[in-house]
Structures are given as C-alpha cells and as structure tokens.
Amino acid sequence: MMYYDWTFIILIPAILFTLYAQAKVKGNFEKYSKIQTSRRITGKEAARKVLDSQGLTNIQIRPIHGNLTDNYNPKEETIFLSENVIHSTSIAAVGVACHEAGHAIQDAEDYAPINIRNSIVPVVNIASMASWPLAIVGIMLLSSGNQIGDLVFTVAVLAFVGVIAFHLVTLPVELNASKRALTQLEELGIVMGDEKRGAKKVLDAAAMTYIAALAMAVLNLIRILALRNSRD
C-alpha cells in the first residue's frame, strides 16, 4: 500500500512542523483572545478603520461561521470575519481583522503577489487534486512496463511543482498583509503599548502555518520522486 511505503518518513519533519504551527496558532489566539485592547475596539470596527483610512469605503465586512475562518473575498469586495473576531475587542481579534483588511489593501493597490496567487488558484486546485492520482497511475504503468507512464508521471511532477509555486507566492502575500496590519494597528491607535506585541505574536504564529504548507508541498514532491526511483 502507498501509505505504508518507506518514503512516508520523508514527510515526518513537515508533519511535525505543521502540528507545532497549528498548536502555536491555537495557543496564541486563545491567549490573546482573553486580553482586551484598552480602546475596546471590536474586530469589525478595527477593520473598518483600516479600510476607511485607505479610502476603501466600498469594502463590506460580514460575519462568517466557524473558528479562524476569516478571509477577504476580492470578487465580492467583502471581508468575512468569524464569530469570535467580528464582535470581540481582544488583541487577537483586532489583529486578525486588520490582517484581512491588509489583503483588501493589497487588492486595491494591485499588489503583484496577490494578483498572481488569485490568478493561479483555479489551476492549482485542479493540480492539487490530480497530483497524487497521476503519480500513482504513472508509477503503476511504469511498473507494468508501459512507457506512457513516464508522461503521466511527468504531468504529476508538474502538478506538484504548481502547488509549490502557489505556496511560494502565498507566503509573501500573507507576510505583507500582517506587516500592513501591524502598521495600521499602531498608526490608527487601535492598539496601545504592548498590545501590538501580542497582535504580532498571533499573526506570526499564523504565518508559520503557511511555511509548514510550503514545506509539506516540497517534501511531497521529493517523496514521489523517491517512489519513482525505488521502482526502477
């Protein structure tokens, strides 16, 4: 079976890092969700202040179900904030809300990385779903002596490379949005003193999850190449 192949050990570092990153996100968000900002500004109010300061009065802010499901939808020109962010006055809430406002600012400024990411999302979604099936089929064909397996496997490799490219371009998008958020939090007086440090910890922990996703994508590519070579 594929899942019991020895090459699975290649993924262990990325799996451990992913678990660590998720724990950091959960831990920091829970910690700073319990600490209120001195200004008592809600996540929705914080995002609105950031957007209005940039002239983005057209961007709407709406609630969305779930935990840490916050996102900016450029097609709808809407920031969706989760239930524990939109009405909360915590350090974590205003940090997350302003991060999403940072994405709206990127979109308005035609920030190149976010434009690239948005343009390749449909292709990457297909590549992500097809990569492993193509790799398995390619290896099976090669094992049976069918040389078309080389072509199928090459397409699989290209699909994995596409996923890696997506994660590579996502990282600067997320880091830049966090940088913008922290700047606006301070300049607009949404947070005071050490509150900015708390918001930074929340956003830095979130950034680790994107690094973990990139690491997993790279190691998955290495793994399928190892699987291919082990069957030669």
PAZABA-403384 format. One record per atom (N, C-alpha, C): residue number from 1; residue in one letter; atom name; x, y, z. Coordinates in steps of 0.2 Angstrom, whole numbers. Layout:
// residues N
{NUM, A, CA, {X, Y, Z}} ...
***
This chain:
// residues 232
{1, M, N, {4, -6, 0}} {1, M, CA, {0, 0, 0}} {1, M, C, {4, 6, 0}} {2, M, N, {2, 11, -3}} {2, M, CA, {6, 18, -4}} {2, M, C, {7, 21, 3}} {3, Y, N, {2, 21, 7}} {3, Y, CA, {3, 24, 14}} {3, Y, C, {8, 21, 18}} {4, Y, N, {10, 14, 17}} {4, Y, CA, {14, 11, 21}} {4, Y, C, {21, 11, 18}} {5, D, N, {22, 14, 12}} {5, D, CA, {29, 14, 9}} {5, D, C, {34, 18, 13}} {6, W, N, {40, 16, 13}} {6, W, CA, {45, 19, 17}} {6, W, C, {46, 26, 16}} {7, T, N, {44, 28, 10}} {7, T, CA, {45, 35, 9}} {7, T, C, {41, 40, 13}} {8, F, N, {36, 37, 16}} {8, F, CA, {32, 41, 21}} {8, F, C, {36, 45, 26}} {9, I, N, {42, 42, 28}} {9, I, CA, {46, 45, 33}} {9, I, C, {49, 52, 30}} {10, I, N, {49, 53, 24}} {10, I, CA, {51, 60, 21}} {10, I, C, {47, 65, 24}} {11, L, N, {40, 64, 25}} {11, L, CA, {35, 69, 27}} {11, L, C, {35, 70, 34}} {12, I, N, {39, 66, 38}} {12, I, CA, {38, 67, 45}} {12, I, C, {40, 74, 48}} {13, P, N, {46, 77, 45}} {13, P, CA, {48, 84, 48}} {13, P, C, {42, 89, 46}} {14, A, N, {39, 89, 40}} {14, A, CA, {34, 93, 39}} {14, A, C, {28, 92, 43}} {15, I, N, {26, 86, 44}} {15, I, CA, {20, 84, 48}} {15, I, C, {21, 87, 55}} {16, L, N, {27, 86, 58}} {16, L, CA, {29, 88, 65}} {16, L, C, {29, 96, 65}} {17, F, N, {31, 99, 60}} {17, F, CA, {31, 106, 60}} {17, F, C, {24, 109, 59}} {18, T, N, {20, 106, 55}} {18, T, CA, {13, 108, 54}} {18, T, C, {9, 107, 61}} {19, L, N, {10, 102, 65}} {19, L, CA, {7, 101, 71}} {19, L, C, {9, 106, 76}} {20, Y, N, {16, 108, 76}} {20, Y, CA, {19, 113, 80}} {20, Y, C, {15, 120, 78}} {21, A, N, {15, 122, 72}} {21, A, CA, {12, 128, 69}} {21, A, C, {5, 129, 71}} {22, Q, N, {1, 123, 71}} {22, Q, CA, {-6, 123, 72}} {22, Q, C, {-7, 124, 80}} {23, A, N, {-2, 121, 84}} {23, A, CA, {-3, 122, 91}} {23, A, C, {-1, 129, 93}} {24, K, N, {4, 132, 90}} {24, K, CA, {6, 139, 91}} {24, K, C, {0, 144, 89}} {25, V, N, {-3, 143, 83}} {25, V, CA, {-9, 147, 81}} {25, V, C, {-15, 147, 87}} {26, K, N, {-16, 141, 88}} {26, K, CA, {-22, 140, 93}} {26, K, C, {-20, 143, 100}} {27, G, N, {-14, 141, 102}} {27, G, CA, {-12, 144, 109}} {27, G, C, {-11, 151, 109}} {28, N, N, {-8, 155, 104}} {28, N, CA, {-8, 162, 104}} {28, N, C, {-15, 165, 103}} {29, F, N, {-19, 162, 99}} {29, F, CA, {-25, 165, 98}} {29, F, C, {-30, 165, 104}} {30, E, N, {-29, 159, 107}} {30, E, CA, {-33, 158, 114}} {30, E, C, {-31, 163, 119}} {31, K, N, {-24, 164, 120}} {31, K, CA, {-21, 168, 125}} {31, K, C, {-23, 175, 124}} {32, Y, N, {-22, 178, 118}} {32, Y, CA, {-24, 185, 116}} {32, Y, C, {-31, 186, 115}} {33, S, N, {-35, 181, 114}} {33, S, CA, {-42, 182, 114}} {33, S, C, {-45, 184, 121}} {34, K, N, {-41, 182, 126}} {34, K, CA, {-44, 183, 133}} {34, K, C, {-41, 190, 135}} {35, I, N, {-37, 194, 131}} {35, I, CA, {-34, 200, 133}} {35, I, C, {-37, 205, 129}} {36, Q, N, {-41, 210, 132}} {36, Q, CA, {-45, 215, 128}} {36, Q, C, {-40, 221, 127}} {37, T, N, {-41, 224, 121}} {37, T, CA, {-37, 230, 120}} {37, T, C, {-40, 236, 124}} {38, S, N, {-36, 241, 126}} {38, S, CA, {-38, 246, 130}} {38, S, C, {-43, 251, 127}} {39, R, N, {-43, 251, 120}} {39, R, CA, {-48, 255, 117}} {39, R, C, {-54, 252, 116}} {40, R, N, {-55, 246, 117}} {40, R, CA, {-61, 242, 117}} {40, R, C, {-64, 242, 110}} {41, I, N, {-60, 242, 105}} {41, I, CA, {-62, 242, 98}} {41, I, C, {-63, 235, 95}} {42, T, N, {-69, 233, 92}} {42, T, CA, {-70, 227, 90}} {42, T, C, {-66, 225, 84}} {43, G, N, {-66, 219, 82}} {43, G, CA, {-63, 217, 76}} {43, G, C, {-66, 220, 70}} {44, K, N, {-73, 221, 70}} {44, K, CA, {-76, 224, 64}} {44, K, C, {-74, 231, 64}} {45, E, N, {-74, 235, 69}} {45, E, CA, {-73, 242, 70}} {45, E, C, {-65, 243, 68}} {46, A, N, {-61, 238, 70}} {46, A, CA, {-54, 239, 68}} {46, A, C, {-53, 239, 61}} {47, A, N, {-56, 234, 58}} {47, A, CA, {-55, 233, 50}} {47, A, C, {-58, 239, 47}} {48, R, N, {-64, 241, 49}} {48, R, CA, {-67, 247, 46}} {48, R, C, {-63, 253, 46}} {49, K, N, {-59, 254, 52}} {49, K, CA, {-55, 260, 52}} {49, K, C, {-49, 259, 48}} {50, V, N, {-46, 253, 47}} {50, V, CA, {-41, 252, 42}} {50, V, C, {-43, 254, 35}} {51, L, N, {-49, 251, 33}} {51, L, CA, {-51, 251, 26}} {51, L, C, {-53, 259, 25}} {52, D, N, {-56, 262, 29}} {52, D, CA, {-58, 269, 28}} {52, D, C, {-52, 274, 28}} {53, S, N, {-47, 272, 32}} {53, S, CA, {-41, 276, 31}} {53, S, C, {-37, 276, 25}} {54, Q, N, {-39, 270, 21}} {54, Q, CA, {-36, 269, 14}} {54, Q, C, {-41, 271, 9}} {55, G, N, {-46, 274, 11}} {55, G, CA, {-51, 276, 6}} {55, G, C, {-55, 270, 3}} {56, L, N, {-55, 264, 6}} {56, L, CA, {-59, 258, 4}} {56, L, C, {-66, 257, 7}} {57, T, N, {-70, 263, 6}} {57, T, CA, {-76, 263, 9}} {57, T, C, {-81, 258, 6}} {58, N, N, {-79, 255, 0}} {58, N, CA, {-83, 251, -4}} {58, N, C, {-83, 244, -1}} {59, I, N, {-78, 242, 3}} {59, I, CA, {-77, 235, 5}} {59, I, C, {-82, 234, 11}} {60, Q, N, {-85, 229, 11}} {60, Q, CA, {-90, 227, 16}} {60, Q, C, {-87, 222, 21}} {61, I, N, {-90, 222, 27}} {61, I, CA, {-87, 217, 32}} {61, I, C, {-93, 213, 35}} {62, R, N, {-93, 207, 34}} {62, R, CA, {-99, 202, 36}} {62, R, C, {-96, 197, 40}} {63, P, N, {-101, 194, 44}} {63, P, CA, {-99, 188, 48}} {63, P, C, {-99, 181, 44}} {64, I, N, {-95, 177, 47}} {64, I, CA, {-95, 170, 44}} {64, I, C, {-94, 165, 49}} {65, H, N, {-97, 159, 49}} {65, H, CA, {-97, 154, 54}} {65, H, C, {-90, 151, 54}} {66, G, N, {-89, 148, 60}} {66, G, CA, {-83, 144, 61}} {66, G, C, {-77, 148, 65}} {67, N, N, {-72, 144, 66}} {67, N, CA, {-66, 147, 70}} {67, N, C, {-60, 148, 66}} {68, L, N, {-58, 154, 66}} {68, L, CA, {-52, 156, 61}} {68, L, C, {-54, 155, 54}} {69, T, N, {-60, 156, 52}} {69, T, CA, {-62, 156, 45}} {69, T, C, {-62, 162, 41}} {70, D, N, {-59, 167, 45}} {70, D, CA, {-58, 174, 42}} {70, D, C, {-55, 174, 35}} {71, N, N, {-58, 178, 31}} {71, N, CA, {-55, 179, 24}} {71, N, C, {-57, 185, 20}} {72, Y, N, {-53, 187, 15}} {72, Y, CA, {-56, 193, 11}} {72, Y, C, {-57, 190, 4}} {73, N, N, {-63, 191, 2}} {73, N, CA, {-65, 189, -5}} {73, N, C, {-65, 195, -10}} {74, P, N, {-60, 195, -14}} {74, P, CA, {-60, 201, -19}} {74, P, C, {-65, 201, -24}} {75, K, N, {-68, 196, -26}} {75, K, CA, {-74, 196, -31}} {75, K, C, {-80, 199, -27}} {76, E, N, {-81, 198, -21}} {76, E, CA, {-87, 201, -18}} {76, E, C, {-85, 207, -14}} {77, E, N, {-79, 209, -14}} {77, E, CA, {-76, 215, -11}} {77, E, C, {-79, 215, -4}} {78, T, N, {-78, 210, 0}} {78, T, CA, {-80, 209, 6}} {78, T, C, {-75, 205, 11}} {79, I, N, {-74, 207, 17}} {79, I, CA, {-70, 204, 22}} {79, I, C, {-75, 200, 26}} {80, F, N, {-74, 194, 27}} {80, F, CA, {-78, 189, 31}} {80, F, C, {-74, 188, 38}} {81, L, N, {-77, 190, 43}} {81, L, CA, {-74, 189, 50}} {81, L, C, {-78, 184, 54}} {82, S, N, {-74, 179, 57}} {82, S, CA, {-78, 174, 61}} {82, S, C, {-81, 177, 67}} {83, E, N, {-85, 173, 70}} {83, E, CA, {-89, 175, 76}} {83, E, C, {-85, 177, 82}} {84, N, N, {-79, 174, 83}} {84, N, CA, {-75, 176, 88}} {84, N, C, {-70, 181, 87}} {85, V, N, {-71, 184, 81}} {85, V, CA, {-67, 190, 79}} {85, V, C, {-71, 196, 78}} {86, I, N, {-77, 196, 74}} {86, I, CA, {-80, 202, 72}} {86, I, C, {-83, 206, 78}} {87, H, N, {-85, 203, 83}} {87, H, CA, {-88, 207, 89}} {87, H, C, {-83, 207, 95}} {88, S, N, {-78, 204, 94}} {88, S, CA, {-73, 204, 100}} {88, S, C, {-69, 210, 100}} {89, T, N, {-67, 212, 106}} {89, T, CA, {-62, 218, 107}} {89, T, C, {-55, 216, 109}} {90, S, N, {-54, 209, 108}} {90, S, CA, {-47, 206, 110}} {90, S, C, {-42, 208, 106}} {91, I, N, {-36, 208, 108}} {91, I, CA, {-30, 209, 104}} {91, I, C, {-30, 204, 98}} {92, A, N, {-31, 198, 99}} {92, A, CA, {-31, 193, 94}} {92, A, C, {-36, 195, 88}} {93, A, N, {-42, 197, 91}} {93, A, CA, {-47, 199, 86}} {93, A, C, {-45, 205, 81}} {94, V, N, {-43, 210, 84}} {94, V, CA, {-41, 216, 80}} {94, V, C, {-35, 214, 76}} {95, G, N, {-31, 210, 78}} {95, G, CA, {-25, 208, 74}} {95, G, C, {-27, 204, 68}} {96, V, N, {-32, 199, 69}} {96, V, CA, {-34, 195, 63}} {96, V, C, {-38, 199, 58}} {97, A, N, {-42, 204, 61}} {97, A, CA, {-47, 208, 57}} {97, A, C, {-43, 213, 53}} {98, C, N, {-38, 216, 55}} {98, C, CA, {-33, 220, 52}} {98, C, C, {-29, 217, 47}} {99, H, N, {-27, 210, 48}} {99, H, CA, {-24, 206, 43}} {99, H, C, {-28, 205, 37}} {100, E, N, {-34, 204, 38}} {100, E, CA, {-39, 203, 32}} {100, E, C, {-40, 210, 28}} {101, A, N, {-40, 215, 32}} {101, A, CA, {-40, 222, 29}} {101, A, C, {-34, 223, 25}} {102, G, N, {-28, 220, 27}} {102, G, CA, {-22, 221, 24}} {102, G, C, {-23, 218, 17}} {103, H, N, {-26, 212, 16}} {103, H, CA, {-27, 209, 10}} {103, H, C, {-31, 214, 5}} {104, A, N, {-36, 217, 8}} {104, A, CA, {-40, 221, 4}} {104, A, C, {-36, 227, 1}} {105, I, N, {-32, 230, 5}} {105, I, CA, {-27, 235, 3}} {105, I, C, {-23, 232, -3}} {106, Q, N, {-20, 226, -2}} {106, Q, CA, {-16, 223, -7}} {106, Q, C, {-20, 223, -14}} {107, D, N, {-26, 221, -13}} {107, D, CA, {-30, 220, -19}} {107, D, C, {-31, 227, -23}} {108, A, N, {-32, 232, -18}} {108, A, CA, {-34, 239, -21}} {108, A, C, {-27, 242, -24}} {109, E, N, {-22, 240, -22}} {109, E, CA, {-15, 243, -24}} {109, E, C, {-12, 238, -30}} {110, D, N, {-16, 233, -32}} {110, D, CA, {-13, 228, -37}} {110, D, C, {-7, 226, -35}} {111, Y, N, {-6, 224, -29}} {111, Y, CA, {0, 220, -26}} {111, Y, C, {1, 214, -30}} {112, A, N, {7, 214, -34}} {112, A, CA, {8, 208, -38}} {112, A, C, {7, 201, -36}} {113, P, N, {10, 200, -30}} {113, P, CA, {10, 193, -27}} {113, P, C, {2, 190, -26}} {114, I, N, {-2, 195, -24}} {114, I, CA, {-9, 193, -23}} {114, I, C, {-12, 192, -30}} {115, N, N, {-11, 196, -34}} {115, N, CA, {-14, 195, -41}} {115, N, C, {-11, 189, -44}} {116, I, N, {-5, 187, -43}} {116, I, CA, {-3, 180, -46}} {116, I, C, {-6, 175, -42}} {117, R, N, {-7, 175, -36}} {117, R, CA, {-10, 170, -32}} {117, R, C, {-17, 169, -34}} {118, N, N, {-21, 174, -35}} {118, N, CA, {-28, 174, -36}} {118, N, C, {-29, 171, -43}} {119, S, N, {-24, 173, -48}} {119, S, CA, {-25, 170, -55}} {119, S, C, {-23, 163, -56}} {120, I, N, {-19, 160, -51}} {120, I, CA, {-17, 153, -52}} {120, I, C, {-22, 148, -48}} {121, V, N, {-26, 151, -44}} {121, V, CA, {-30, 147, -39}} {121, V, C, {-34, 141, -43}} {122, P, N, {-38, 143, -48}} {122, P, CA, {-41, 138, -51}} {122, P, C, {-37, 132, -54}} {123, V, N, {-31, 134, -57}} {123, V, CA, {-27, 129, -59}} {123, V, C, {-24, 124, -54}} {124, V, N, {-22, 128, -48}} {124, V, CA, {-19, 124, -43}} {124, V, C, {-24, 120, -39}} {125, N, N, {-30, 122, -39}} {125, N, CA, {-35, 117, -36}} {125, N, C, {-35, 111, -40}} {126, I, N, {-35, 111, -46}} {126, I, CA, {-35, 105, -50}} {126, I, C, {-29, 101, -49}} {127, A, N, {-23, 105, -50}} {127, A, CA, {-17, 101, -49}} {127, A, C, {-16, 98, -42}} {128, S, N, {-19, 101, -37}} {128, S, CA, {-18, 98, -30}} {128, S, C, {-22, 92, -30}} {129, M, N, {-28, 91, -33}} {129, M, CA, {-32, 85, -33}} {129, M, C, {-30, 80, -37}} {130, A, N, {-26, 82, -43}} {130, A, CA, {-24, 77, -48}} {130, A, C, {-17, 74, -47}} {131, S, N, {-13, 78, -43}} {131, S, CA, {-6, 76, -42}} {131, S, C, {-4, 69, -40}} {132, W, N, {-7, 67, -34}} {132, W, CA, {-6, 60, -31}} {132, W, C, {-9, 55, -36}} {133, P, N, {-15, 56, -38}} {133, P, CA, {-18, 50, -43}} {133, P, C, {-14, 49, -49}} {134, L, N, {-11, 55, -52}} {134, L, CA, {-7, 55, -58}} {134, L, C, {-1, 51, -56}} {135, A, N, {2, 53, -51}} {135, A, CA, {9, 50, -49}} {135, A, C, {8, 42, -48}} {136, I, N, {3, 40, -44}} {136, I, CA, {1, 33, -43}} {136, I, C, {0, 29, -50}} {137, V, N, {-4, 32, -54}} {137, V, CA, {-5, 29, -60}} {137, V, C, {1, 29, -65}} {138, G, N, {5, 34, -65}} {138, G, CA, {11, 34, -68}} {138, G, C, {16, 29, -66}} {139, I, N, {17, 28, -59}} {139, I, CA, {21, 23, -57}} {139, I, C, {19, 16, -58}} {140, M, N, {12, 15, -58}} {140, M, CA, {9, 8, -59}} {140, M, C, {10, 6, -67}} {141, L, N, {10, 11, -71}} {141, L, CA, {11, 10, -78}} {141, L, C, {18, 8, -80}} {142, L, N, {22, 12, -76}} {142, L, CA, {30, 10, -77}} {142, L, C, {31, 4, -74}} {143, S, N, {28, 2, -69}} {143, S, CA, {30, -5, -66}} {143, S, C, {27, -11, -70}} {144, S, N, {22, -9, -74}} {144, S, CA, {20, -14, -79}} {144, S, C, {23, -14, -86}} {145, G, N, {28, -10, -86}} {145, G, CA, {32, -9, -92}} {145, G, C, {29, -5, -98}} {146, N, N, {24, -1, -96}} {146, N, CA, {20, 4, -101}} {146, N, C, {24, 10, -100}} {147, Q, N, {27, 12, -106}} {147, Q, CA, {31, 18, -106}} {147, Q, C, {27, 25, -106}} {148, I, N, {21, 24, -107}} {148, I, CA, {17, 30, -106}} {148, I, C, {17, 33, -99}} {149, G, N, {19, 28, -95}} {149, G, CA, {19, 30, -88}} {149, G, C, {24, 36, -86}} {150, D, N, {29, 36, -91}} {150, D, CA, {34, 42, -90}} {150, D, C, {30, 49, -91}} {151, L, N, {26, 49, -96}} {151, L, CA, {22, 55, -97}} {151, L, C, {17, 57, -92}} {152, V, N, {14, 52, -89}} {152, V, CA, {9, 53, -84}} {152, V, C, {13, 55, -78}} {153, F, N, {18, 52, -76}} {153, F, CA, {22, 54, -70}} {153, F, C, {25, 61, -71}} {154, T, N, {27, 63, -77}} {154, T, CA, {30, 70, -78}} {154, T, C, {24, 75, -77}} {155, V, N, {18, 73, -79}} {155, V, CA, {12, 78, -78}} {155, V, C, {11, 79, -70}} {156, A, N, {12, 73, -67}} {156, A, CA, {11, 73, -59}} {156, A, C, {16, 78, -56}} {157, V, N, {22, 77, -58}} {157, V, CA, {28, 81, -56}} {157, V, C, {26, 89, -57}} {158, L, N, {24, 90, -63}} {158, L, CA, {22, 97, -64}} {158, L, C, {16, 100, -60}} {159, A, N, {12, 95, -58}} {159, A, CA, {6, 97, -54}} {159, A, C, {9, 98, -47}} {160, F, N, {13, 94, -44}} {160, F, CA, {16, 96, -38}} {160, F, C, {20, 102, -38}} {161, V, N, {24, 104, -43}} {161, V, CA, {28, 110, -44}} {161, V, C, {23, 116, -44}} {162, G, N, {17, 115, -47}} {162, G, CA, {12, 120, -47}} {162, G, C, {9, 122, -40}} {163, V, N, {8, 117, -36}} {163, V, CA, {6, 118, -29}} {163, V, C, {12, 121, -25}} {164, I, N, {18, 119, -26}} {164, I, CA, {23, 123, -23}} {164, I, C, {24, 130, -25}} {165, A, N, {23, 131, -31}} {165, A, CA, {23, 138, -33}} {165, A, C, {17, 142, -30}} {166, F, N, {12, 139, -29}} {166, F, CA, {6, 143, -26}} {166, F, C, {8, 145, -19}} {167, H, N, {11, 140, -15}} {167, H, CA, {13, 141, -8}} {167, H, C, {19, 146, -8}} {168, L, N, {23, 146, -13}} {168, L, CA, {28, 151, -13}} {168, L, C, {26, 158, -14}} {169, V, N, {21, 159, -18}} {169, V, CA, {18, 166, -19}} {169, V, C, {13, 168, -13}} {170, T, N, {10, 163, -10}} {170, T, CA, {6, 164, -4}} {170, T, C, {10, 167, 2}} {171, L, N, {16, 164, 3}} {171, L, CA, {19, 167, 9}} {171, L, C, {21, 174, 9}} {172, P, N, {23, 177, 4}} {172, P, CA, {24, 185, 4}} {172, P, C, {18, 188, 5}} {173, V, N, {12, 186, 2}} {173, V, CA, {6, 189, 2}} {173, V, C, {3, 189, 9}} {174, E, N, {4, 184, 13}} {174, E, CA, {2, 183, 20}} {174, E, C, {7, 188, 25}} {175, L, N, {13, 187, 23}} {175, L, CA, {18, 191, 27}} {175, L, C, {17, 199, 26}} {176, N, N, {15, 201, 20}} {176, N, CA, {14, 208, 19}} {176, N, C, {8, 210, 22}} {177, A, N, {3, 206, 22}} {177, A, CA, {-4, 208, 25}} {177, A, C, {-3, 209, 32}} {178, S, N, {1, 205, 35}} {178, S, CA, {2, 205, 43}} {178, S, C, {6, 212, 44}} {179, K, N, {11, 213, 40}} {179, K, CA, {15, 219, 41}} {179, K, C, {11, 225, 40}} {180, R, N, {6, 225, 35}} {180, R, CA, {2, 231, 34}} {180, R, C, {-3, 232, 41}} {181, A, N, {-5, 226, 43}} {181, A, CA, {-10, 226, 49}} {181, A, C, {-6, 229, 55}} {182, L, N, {0, 227, 56}} {182, L, CA, {3, 229, 62}} {182, L, C, {4, 237, 62}} {183, T, N, {6, 239, 56}} {183, T, CA, {7, 246, 55}} {183, T, C, {1, 250, 56}} {184, Q, N, {-5, 248, 53}} {184, Q, CA, {-11, 251, 54}} {184, Q, C, {-13, 251, 61}} {185, L, N, {-12, 245, 64}} {185, L, CA, {-15, 245, 71}} {185, L, C, {-11, 250, 76}} {186, E, N, {-5, 252, 74}} {186, E, CA, {-1, 257, 78}} {186, E, C, {-3, 264, 76}} {187, E, N, {-3, 265, 70}} {187, E, CA, {-4, 272, 67}} {187, E, C, {-11, 274, 68}} {188, L, N, {-16, 270, 68}} {188, L, CA, {-23, 272, 70}} {188, L, C, {-25, 272, 77}} {189, G, N, {-20, 270, 81}} {189, G, CA, {-21, 269, 88}} {189, G, C, {-26, 264, 90}} {190, I, N, {-27, 259, 86}} {190, I, CA, {-31, 253, 88}} {190, I, C, {-28, 249, 94}} {191, V, N, {-22, 248, 94}} {191, V, CA, {-19, 245, 100}} {191, V, C, {-14, 250, 103}} {192, M, N, {-12, 249, 109}} {192, M, CA, {-8, 253, 113}} {192, M, C, {-2, 249, 116}} {193, G, N, {4, 252, 116}} {193, G, CA, {9, 249, 120}} {193, G, C, {11, 242, 118}} {194, D, N, {11, 237, 123}} {194, D, CA, {12, 230, 122}} {194, D, C, {7, 227, 118}} {195, E, N, {1, 230, 117}} {195, E, CA, {-4, 226, 114}} {195, E, C, {-2, 224, 107}} {196, K, N, {2, 229, 104}} {196, K, CA, {5, 227, 97}} {196, K, C, {9, 221, 97}} {197, R, N, {13, 220, 102}} {197, R, CA, {17, 214, 103}} {197, R, C, {13, 208, 103}} {198, G, N, {7, 208, 106}} {198, G, CA, {3, 202, 107}} {198, G, C, {0, 201, 100}} {199, A, N, {-2, 206, 96}} {199, A, CA, {-5, 205, 90}} {199, A, C, {0, 202, 85}} {200, K, N, {6, 204, 86}} {200, K, CA, {11, 202, 81}} {200, K, C, {12, 194, 83}} {201, K, N, {12, 192, 89}} {201, K, CA, {13, 185, 90}} {201, K, C, {7, 181, 87}} {202, V, N, {1, 183, 87}} {202, V, CA, {-4, 180, 84}} {202, V, C, {-3, 179, 77}} {203, L, N, {-1, 185, 73}} {203, L, CA, {0, 185, 66}} {203, L, C, {6, 181, 64}} {204, D, N, {11, 181, 68}} {204, D, CA, {17, 177, 67}} {204, D, C, {16, 170, 67}} {205, A, N, {12, 168, 72}} {205, A, CA, {10, 161, 73}} {205, A, C, {6, 158, 66}} {206, A, N, {2, 163, 64}} {206, A, CA, {-2, 161, 58}} {206, A, C, {2, 160, 52}} {207, A, N, {7, 164, 52}} {207, A, CA, {12, 164, 46}} {207, A, C, {16, 157, 46}} {208, M, N, {17, 154, 52}} {208, M, CA, {20, 148, 52}} {208, M, C, {17, 142, 48}} {209, T, N, {10, 143, 48}} {209, T, CA, {6, 138, 45}} {209, T, C, {7, 138, 38}} {210, Y, N, {8, 144, 35}} {210, Y, CA, {10, 144, 28}} {210, Y, C, {17, 142, 26}} {211, I, N, {21, 143, 30}} {211, I, CA, {28, 140, 30}} {211, I, C, {28, 132, 30}} {212, A, N, {23, 130, 35}} {212, A, CA, {23, 122, 35}} {212, A, C, {19, 119, 29}} {213, A, N, {15, 123, 26}} {213, A, CA, {11, 121, 20}} {213, A, C, {16, 120, 14}} {214, L, N, {21, 125, 14}} {214, L, CA, {26, 125, 9}} {214, L, C, {31, 119, 10}} {215, A, N, {33, 118, 16}} {215, A, CA, {37, 113, 17}} {215, A, C, {34, 106, 15}} {216, M, N, {27, 105, 17}} {216, M, CA, {24, 99, 15}} {216, M, C, {24, 98, 8}} {217, A, N, {22, 103, 4}} {217, A, CA, {22, 103, -3}} {217, A, C, {29, 101, -6}} {218, V, N, {34, 104, -4}} {218, V, CA, {41, 102, -6}} {218, V, C, {43, 95, -5}} {219, L, N, {41, 93, 2}} {219, L, CA, {43, 86, 3}} {219, L, C, {38, 81, 0}} {220, N, N, {32, 82, -2}} {220, N, CA, {28, 78, -6}} {220, N, C, {31, 77, -13}} {221, L, N, {34, 82, -16}} {221, L, CA, {37, 81, -22}} {221, L, C, {43, 77, -21}} {222, I, N, {47, 78, -16}} {222, I, CA, {53, 74, -15}} {222, I, C, {51, 66, -14}} {223, R, N, {45, 65, -11}} {223, R, CA, {43, 59, -9}} {223, R, C, {41, 55, -16}} {224, I, N, {37, 58, -20}} {224, I, CA, {35, 55, -26}} {224, I, C, {41, 53, -31}} {225, L, N, {46, 58, -31}} {225, L, CA, {52, 56, -34}} {225, L, C, {56, 50, -32}} {226, A, N, {56, 50, -25}} {226, A, CA, {59, 44, -22}} {226, A, C, {55, 37, -23}} {227, L, N, {48, 38, -23}} {227, L, CA, {44, 32, -25}} {227, L, C, {46, 30, -32}} {228, R, N, {46, 35, -37}} {228, R, CA, {48, 33, -44}} {228, R, C, {54, 29, -44}} {229, N, N, {59, 32, -41}} {229, N, CA, {66, 29, -41}} {229, N, C, {66, 22, -38}} {230, S, N, {62, 21, -33}} {230, S, CA, {63, 15, -29}} {230, S, C, {59, 9, -33}} {231, R, N, {56, 11, -39}} {231, R, CA, {53, 6, -43}} {231, R, C, {56, 5, -49}} {232, D, N, {62, 8, -50}} {232, D, CA, {66, 7, -56}} {232, D, C, {70, 0, -56}} 
***
